Amino acid sequence: MRNCLKGSVIRVSKFLHYLLTIGSFAGYCWFARPTEGMAQFAAAVLIYAVIFLFSVRTYSAYNIGMSRVHMLVYSQTLCDLLTAAVLYATQTLLRGGFFSPLPLLGLLALQLLLNCLWALGTNALYFGLNKPKRTVIIYRSETDLRRLDELYLHHQKFQVTRTIACTSSEIHPLLKELEGFEAVFVTGIDASLRNGIAKYCVEKNIRCYITPRVGDVLMMGSKHQELFSVPVFRVMRAEPQLEYLMVKRLFDILCSLLGIILLSPFMLLTALMIKLYDRGPVIYKQVRLTKDGREFKILKFRSMRVDAEKDGVARLSTANDDRITPVGKFIRAIRFDELPQLFNILKGDMTIVGPRPERPEIARQYEQQTPAFALRLQVKAGLTGLAQVYGKYNTDPYDKLRMDLMYINRMSLLYDIQLMLATVKVLFMKESTSGIADGQTTASIEATQEEKAKEYAVK
């Protein structure tokens, strides 16, 4: 009951911020555009409210407790900018011409102040009401434990006081170890033990967080089948509806064409910078994999030296990679090196949203550790996707695989649009492009032979 009351207080705070944001826009409409009728006024406010709510969900703008204050402000400001941009573009089309954006900029400044005050106040309120939960991590191997390293960054929410390496198949001694804990994180252990822990945590009202295996993610996309008098789930290869594939392809063509036209000045400037720096080729072509393992040549602006792989070894870029040119560092930071892939999308080798295409050599290395890695190839490779929005360049391939499969499970045009908009958020986050550690050739976290045999054995 007490936890429910705490949650209600935070929900009220979120709702108040939402109302104040909508109210500020209503005030802008009322004073900046007084000539419009009441019907137009109400329609504009309603459209703004709907778009803002969609953007809040897209950018996780109310993720109190897990996002830092500056990230909350950043996410909410993106929501304000996106919503204002859509409304301004709509009004420009309806009026048949541009109008002064100064009042709208004033509104955005006011909303930025509101965002800062709300984020600071609600964050303090949340952690005042919710003390850090006494937390234990149950894991199988050091590799699994490393996957939860980021948990320690959230020490205000989770106070990790113990880690337990699960080396036994007995559930009862393990459950006794959980007494007194408020949160349990489970990673890598056998399904039978994991399920027993989950049942115990539900019974004792303990928060339980489980990192899913590939099989779990596949089950998430299963369909309930009415076959027998017992519950049956049907698991099968991805089969998107023809209507969705047709609309998605049309969407890819229109968006890539529009992107090429609008971004052509920036692409020409980027090409000129690369050429002037070392006189080498502007475009870098590289073989990648798309749907069903088909190979194609991806197009990118060259960001490395011409002889970057003179030793013939395929490798990802590292955190301090001396192969990257000064121009390359700049265009990578602002993602301009990816712009030529719009032509790959227009041609049909890629789509806007889908799993990122891997090099055949790198993919083979990943498949040696994770044979299920090839399941990403059920759909066409994309420019962005779930793994790019919520992962990083150096995220372990097994974690990327799980996120790619999560996307495949719930593909839809609306979800594609949401991920496209969410990509804008990570464009300005430096950590999303962090390279792998020096000395590595892939992003894989090394796993033991026992783990690989246990999880990926083909029976």
C-alpha positions, 0 to 999 in steps of 0.5 A: 500500500505504501509503495502504491502511494509513493508511485501515485505521487510520482504519477501525479508529478508526471501528469502535472508536467504534462498539463503544464507543457500543454498549458504553455502551448495553449497560452502561446496559441491564445496570445500569439495567434489571437485571430484564429477561431476557437475550433482551430485553437482547440484542434491545435492544442489537442494535436499538440497533446497527442504528439507530445504524449507520443514523443514522451513515450518515444524518448522515455522522458518521464523515466524517473529513477533510472535517468539522470536529471540532465538526461530527463531534461534532454529527453523532455526538450527533444519532446518539446522540439519535435512537437513544436517542429511538427506543429510549425510545419503543419501551420506553414502548410495550412497558411501557405507560407512561413511565419515568424518562429520567434514566439515559438522559440520563446515558448521553447525557452519557457518549457526548457525552464519548466523541464529543469525545475520539474526534473530537479524537483521530481528526482529529489522527490523520488529518491526522498520517497524511495530509498535504495533497494538492498540488491543481490545479483545471482549469476553463473559466470564472470561473463554474465556478471559483467553484463550487469556492470551498468547496474552499479551506476544506479546506486541511488536505486539499487544498493548491490550488497552481495553477488552470488555465483550459482554453482549448484542445481539446488534451489532451496539453499539459494532461496534462503540466501535471498532473505532480507533483499528487496531486489534480485537480478538474475543472469545466465543461470539455468532455466529451472533455477531462474524460474524457481527464483522468479516464483519465490520473488513473486510470492515474497513481493521481491523485485526480480529482474531477469536478463533473457536468453535468446530462447526467451526472446523467441518465446516473447514473439510466439503466438497462442495456438488453439490446438489442444486442451492445453496451452500451446505457443507457436514459435516460428520464423518471422513472417511479416504481413505483405501489406506491412512489407509493401508500406515499409518499402514505399516508406523507405523509398520516400524517406531515402529520396527526401533524405538524399535531396535535403542532405545533399549539400552536407554530403557534398561538403563531407565529400570535399573535406575527405578529398582535400584531407588526403586525396583518397577515395571519398566513398568506402565500400564494404561487404555486409550481410542482409536478409537470409545472409545475402551479401551487398556492398554498403556505402559509407563516407571514408573515415579511416586511412586508405590502408586501414586494413592492410594486414587483411584482418577485419576489425571494428574500430577501437576507443583510440583507433589511430586509423581514423583520420581527423576528418573521420573523427568529426563525421563519425561524431555527427554520424555523417559517415552513414549518410551514403547508406540512403542510396543502399536503402533506395536501392533496396539492399537495406531498410531504414529500421532493422538490424545493423548489417555485419561484415561476413568475417565478423559475423562468422566470429560471432556465430562461433560463440553464438550460433543463434546470431544468424537469427538476425538475418530473418529480416532486411538489414537497417540503418537504425534499430532497437540495438542502435537506440538502446545499445552502443557501438561496443555493446556485446553482440549477444546483447544486440542479438536479443534486442534485434530479436525483440524488434523482429517480434513486434515489427510495425510501421508505427514502431519503425517511426518511433525508433526513427525518432528515438534515433535522434536522441542518441545522435548527440550522445557520445557514449553511443559511438564508443569503440571497442577496447584496444586490442580487440577485433570484435565487441564480443564478451569472451565466454567459456566453452562450457557456457557456449556448449550449455546454451547453444548446443544443437540437440 
